[in-house]
Amino acid sequence: MEGDLTKPGQPVNGAFEGKTTDGEFADAQHKGTGTFDMASAAGGCLAGGLSSLDFQGKYELSK
């Protein structure tokens, strides 16, 4: 991630990747880059994992 991580209200740039574990897209690979709100992302991470993330940027889904 890039940006001032000490100011969670400010957007940061970053990259993410992962895999769907269940449902229609089970085992699909995800990756993307974008600008997102660190405060909203951190809440999901601390609560056991993200289920959604609003961002502006590129996204790729491959199965």
C-alpha positions in Angstrom: 0.0 0.0 0.0 1.0 3.5 -0.6 -0.2 6.6 1.2 -0.3 8.0 4.7 -1.5 5.0 6.7 -1.5 7.1 9.8 -4.6 9.0 8.5 -7.2 6.3 7.9 -9.7 8.8 6.5 -7.5 9.4 3.5 -7.5 7.2 0.4 -4.5 4.9 -0.2 -3.3 3.1 -3.3 -2.7 -0.6 -3.1 -2.8 -4.0 -4.6 -4.8 -7.0 -3.5 -5.2 -10.6 -4.5 -7.1 -13.6 -3.2 -9.3 -16.6 -3.9 -13.0 -17.2 -3.5 -13.6 -20.0 -1.1 -17.3 -20.8 -1.7 -20.2 -20.3 -4.0 -20.5 -19.8 -7.8 -17.0 -18.5 -8.1 -15.3 -21.0 -5.7 -11.6 -21.3 -6.4 -11.6 -18.2 -8.7 -8.5 -16.0 -8.4 -8.9 -12.3 -7.9 -6.4 -9.5 -8.2 -6.6 -5.8 -8.5 -5.0 -2.4 -7.9 -6.8 0.7 -6.9 -7.4 3.5 -4.5 -9.6 2.8 -1.5 -10.6 4.0 1.9 -8.3 2.5 4.5 -10.8 3.0 7.3 -13.5 0.9 5.8 -11.0 -1.8 4.7 -9.4 -2.1 8.1 -12.7 -2.7 9.8 -13.4 -5.7 7.6 -9.9 -7.1 8.0 -10.0 -6.9 11.8 -13.4 -8.5 11.9 -12.2 -11.7 10.3 -11.8 -10.8 6.6 -13.3 -8.6 3.9 -16.5 -9.5 2.2 -16.5 -6.4 0.0 -14.3 -3.4 -0.8 -15.3 -0.3 -2.6 -12.4 1.0 -4.8 -11.5 2.8 -8.0 -9.0 1.0 -10.2 -8.4 -2.3 -12.1 -9.9 -5.6 -11.2 -9.4 -9.1 -12.7 -11.3 -12.3 -12.0 -10.1 -15.6 -13.5 -11.5 -19.1 -13.0 
